[in-house]
Amino acid sequence: MKSFFVTGTDTGIGKTVVTCALADALRSSGVDVGVMKPFATGVPQKDGFKSEDVKLLAQYSSVDDPESLINPYFFPIPTSPYGAAKKLCKTIDVDLVLSSYEKLQANHDVVLVEGIGGILTPILKDYFVADLIKDLNLDALLVVGTKMGSVNHTLLAMNLCKKYGIHISGLIINQTDSDGYDLQDLEEDLVSLSGIDVICKIPLLQNVDIKAVSQILQKDSVLSKL
């Protein structure tokens, strides 16, 4: 199995939950899986990893890689890397991210890289998440929500990936809204409009349960589809 970049149609769409669940499923199947979140922003945690997302990624993959490799850049304000670096007068070196990924790739059979925000979240003034995926030379898994407008957001993300030459290996629909699209209807529309397979549908869960999502991925034989 090859490494993947997990991106989404929006922020708060479930990328971290899906990436953690994929890591857990891979580890359960005996795969040495590494994880990476090149950029994280938000309120820093008091103990351990600065980012809660990075803490979860490390936990469910059971890695002992240093935080500096898993998460080269953390900014303690909730905005894009570009906006955070500008406000905090920091400099982002994309080469550091690329070299960190190469080290993780050398240490693990598979690396799951989780993006920040959506496909066009800015990292530099003229460098976006899509550019990072391209530079890492990774196929993408696209996490899609179910609120009204998700078809539009998904097709926009797909068209941008096509423009960049990024291959989308599959869609993962995460039911984020009980009043949004029906899961089956959304799957049928997206497959019909894009020709890209939905490899898993995650129903709305009362509480975020990564183990439960991991079991759904395994039940749907997601690993065999990648």
Secondary structure, DSSP 8 states (H G I E B T S, - for coil): ---EEEEESSTTSSHHHHHHHHHHHHHHTT--EEEE-SEEESS--SSSSSSHHHHHHHHHHT----HHHH-SEEESSSS-HHHHHHHHT----HHHHHHHHHHHHHH-SEEEEE-SSSTT-EEETTEEHHHHHHHHT-EEEEEE--STTHHHHHHHHHHHHHHHT--EEEEEEE---TTS--HHHHHHHHHHHH---EEEEE---SS--HHHHHHHHHHTTHHHH-
